[in-house]
Amino acid sequence: MIKNKLNQFEADWAAMPQVEKEELAKLGNKTILISGQGIARCLCIALLYLNDSKKLNNKIVYCGDDYYNLERRFFLSDRRDIVCQNYDSLSELKNELSGVDIIVHTGVCCEYVKSFSDSLKREINAAKAVCEVAEKNKSKVILLSDSRVYGEAKRGRVYAENEYTDIINTDPRFTETQLVRTIENYFNCEKKAKDLSLTTLRTGIVLGASAGITSFIDGALKAVAAGEEYELVKTGKKYSFVYITDVFRAIVYAVNKLQDGNVYNVTGIDSTASTATIAAILSDVYGEQSKLMLTEGTEPNSCAVSPSKITTFGCPPAIKLETALELCVMSYMSDLSDMKLPNTHDGRLDAIQKMQLSYLLEVDRICRKHNIKYFLGGGTLLGAIRHKGFIPWDDDSDIMMLREDYDKFAKIAETELPANMTFQSGKTDKNCFYEFNKLRVEGTVFATDFAKEHRSINIGIAFDIFCHDKTANSKLGRKIHLALTVFTRALVLNKWNKRKADNGSRIQSAVTNFFVKLLPLRFSYFLMNHTISFFKRKKNAKYLYDGMGRNVYNYDGMGRNVYNGSFDASILDEVIYAEFEGCPLPVPKRYGEYLTFLYGDYMELAPLSTRLGCHDILWCDIGKYDTLN
C-alpha cells in the first residue's frame, strides 16, 4: 500500500482528512487524468492513497515531469490503477485516452516560471491536448490557476474572482501573470467553442508539508525549524495562502458540487497575511526558536484573494494559516520526538483534560456506589488503549452504558453529582434535544458554532454519556431499525438546527423535510428516543448498536457511528480495567473487537492536521479551573 511509503506529513495530506466521506465516495469508480507539476504529483499520490484506504476504485492517468521518480519510489509499474507518462507526452496520448471522466490540469499553478516563451509553448500544447481529450470523452475539466492572474495588487486590496489589475507588459515580474492569464483564456475559449465542462480554481500560495511545492517563505520555515536566523522580505501588501488539503478539498467539490463554468478563489481559514504577520505567528508559536528579521527586498508576484464565493457555494476552507505554517515547520525538523502539535484551545487543553479526568473519577464513584456497569467509550476508550490516557489532542471524554444502566444513572445522577456539575438531558433542560445525556461543569463555557443558534441551553464544558441499545436479531429487522433511527434523528437534528435535510437523495430529503416541517420538535424527539430504545425489553437480543454516537473524525454531532451497523452483544458482557491517566477505569474485555468495529485500524494515529481537538471552539472560558494548568 502506498501509505506505507509516506512519512506522516505526506500521509496527512494524502488522506484528505478535511474532505467529507460522502464527497469522497462520489469521486469513486472514475477514470481521472491528472496533468501538471508539483500539485498534480501530490494529487496523484492522494488518489492512489484513497484507492488503497477508501476503495475508490479509480483509474489514474498521470502526466507530469516527476513521473519517473514517482514510479520508482512507489513501484507504480506494479499497480493496475495508474499509468504514468511524461508531461510533454500529453499531446501524443490525447488520441489514446478514452473513458476519461475527470481531468485535473494544474499546469503552472504556483510553479516558478524560468522561461516565459518555453513555458508558454509547452503549456499551450498541454492545454490543447487536455481540451481535445475532454471534448472526445465529455470529461469534467478542473483547471488550477493561482492568484498571480490578478496582476499587481494594490495595497490593502483583496481580490474577488472578477476583479483584475492592469499589468505592465515590459515589467519582467509579470510575465508569470501573462502566462497564467493566457492559459486561463485558452481554456475559456475552448470551453465556448467545444462546450466543455470547465471549473477554474485559483489558489492562494500553496503550502504543503513534505509536498515538494515551493513558496517564497520556505527559507523562513526551514530556518525556524533549525532555530537559525533568516531575513524575510518585508511586504507592503498581503498574500493569501492555502494548505494543500484545502486545494484537494476544492477539487473534490468542483467535481461534485461547484457550479460548472465558474471561477473560485481557494484559500485557507484566516490565511491572508503580510510577511510581518507570518513572522509574528511563528514567533508566538516557537518563541526564541524563531529568529526571523524583516528586510527590504523585491516583493513576490502574488496577492490577497477572497474565498467568499467558494464558501458561499458550500466549500468553506478547513485549515488555518497557523496550522499550515506549523505543519510545514515541523516537516523540516530533524527531531520530532518532542514535536509540538497545533492547539486550538489557547493553552487551556491541559486544564480541560484535568477537568475531564475529574468527571470520570466522579462518575466512577457514583457507578461503583450504585452498582452501575459502564465503560470508557469512543475516543476516551481509544485513548486508554493507545495512550494510557487522553488522546493528546482530545478535549472531551465519553463513557458508554447499556440501556438498563443508562436509565438508572439518569435517575440518580442529579442527587449524586457535586454542586459544580449538572446533569443535562431532554428532561432536565427543556431546550435540549441531544440524543444522548451530558454532564456540564458550571461556571465554564465551551461553545462551538452550534451554540450560535442554541444560547438557551447550558454550554459549559461537557462530558458525554452514550447508550448502546439492543436491536433486532434478524438482518432485515436490524436494517429497518437502523433506517428508522437515521430518519428520526434527522427529524430532530434538522428541526432543532433550523436546516433542511440533504443526504444526497432527493426523494429521501424531500420526505424528511416534509415531516420536519409537519411534526413538532418535542414529538420528533419522543419518536427518536422511542426508536433508539425500541428493543430495550428484548430478552434474547444478540446484537447491540450505537444509535447515539458520532463519527471518528467527523465531530459534527450528526451521529454517524449508527452507520457502522450492529455488533455482537457479547462484546460488552465483561469488564476489565485499563490504566487511564494513572487510574484504573473500566473497558470492555473484548475492547479490540469493539474498537475495530468503531474505527477499523484503531492503533493508527489520526492524520496530523486533524489533531487539533475534536471541536471547532468559538468561545472557551474555564473560569476558576484555569488554576489546573
CORQUIPE-V94420 format. One line per field, one symbol per residue. ss: DSSP state (H for helix, E for strand, C for the rest). phi: phi as a letter, one per 20 degrees, with the letter a starting at -180 (. if undefined). psi: psi as a letter, one per 20 degrees, with the letter a starting at -180 (. if undefined). A space follows every 10 residues. Layout:
# CORQUIPE-V94420
ss->???
phi->???
psi->???
This chain:
# CORQUIPE-V94420
ss->CHHHHCCHHH HHHHCCCCCC HHHHHHCCCC EEEEEECHHH HHHHHHHHHH HHHHCCCCEE EEECCCHHHH HHHHCHHHCC CEEEECHHHH HHHCCCCCCC CEEEEEECCC CCCCCHHHHH HHHHHHHHHH HHHHHHHCCE EEEEEEHHHH CCCCCCCEEC CCCCCCCCCC CHHHHHHHHH HHHHHHHHHH HHHHCCEEEE EEECEEECCC CCCCCCCHHH HHHHHHCCEE EEECCCCCEE EEEHHHHHHH HHHHHHCCCC CCEEEECCEC CEECHHHHHH HHHHHHHHHC EEEEECCCCC CCCEECCHHH HHCCCCCCCE HHHHHHHHHH HCCCCCCCCC CCCCCCCCHH HHHHHHHHHH HHHHHHHHHC CCCCEECHHH HHHHHHHCCC CCCCCCCEEE EEHHHHHHHH HHHHHHCCCC EEEECCCCCC CCCCCCEEEE ECCCEEEEHH HHHCCCCCCC CEEEEEEEEE CCCCHHHHHH HHHHHHHHHH HHHHHHCCCC CCCCCHHHHH HHHHHHHHCC HHHHHHHHHH HHCCCCCCCC CCEEECCCCC CCCCCCCCCH HHHHCEEEHH HHCCEEEEEE CCEEEEEECC HHHHHHHHHC CCCCCCCHHH CCCCCCEEEE ECHHHHHHC
phi->.fffddffff ffffflfeef gfffffeflc dcedcqdfff ffffgfffgf gfedlfmedd dddbfeffff fffdlffeee dbcdbfgfeg ffegeefcmf eccddeldgl dfdecfffff ffffffffff ffffffdlee dddecbffff nffefnedee fddcdfdefe effdfffgff fffgffffff fffdlfeccd ddeffedafl emdebfdgff fffffemdfb edffdecdcd dbffffffff fffffdcfff nddceccefl ddbeffffff fffffdlffe cececfrfff eabeceegff ffencffcdf ggfgffffff fefecdfdfe egcedlmegg ffffffffgg fffgfffffd ldebcfclff fgfffeclrf ggdecbbccc ceggffffff fdgfeefffe ccedbfeecf edcfececdc efmccbdegg fgecfeefdf gdcecddddf cfeeffffff ffffffffff gfffffelce fbdndfffff fffffgffef gfffffgfff ffdgefefed feccbdedfd fgddedmeme ggffndbgff fdfddcdcfc lndfcfcfge ffffffgecn ffefffggfe edneceeebc belffffff
psi->qhhijqrhgg hghhiliipq hhhhhiirlq ppppqbcghg ghhggghhgh gghjlhlqpp opoqhjhghg gggjlhiiqi jqpprqgiig hhihihpqjo hppooickok qpogoggggg gghggggggg hhggghjlqp poppariihi boqqpipppr hjpqqqqohi oihjhggggg hggghghhgh ghhjlqoppp ooqaopqopk ijpqrijghg gggghikqqq opppqirqqp qpqhhhgggh gghhghhqpq jrppqorapl koqrhhgghg ghghgiciho lppprqapqq naapqpjhgh ghjjmqripq gggggggggh hiphojhlpp qqojjljigg hghhghhhgg hggggghghj lpprqqrchg gghgghikbq phjqjrqqrq rrgghghggh highihqrhj pppprihioi jpkqirqqqq pqjrpnpahh ihiliirpkr pqppoqpoqq aqhqggghgg ggghggghhh gghhghjlrq pnjioggggg gghghghgqq ghghgggghh ggjhkhjphk piqrrnihrr qgjnljjili hhiibrrphi hkgqprpqpo ljppqpqqhl hggghgggic niipqqqgii ljqjqnphop ojciihii.
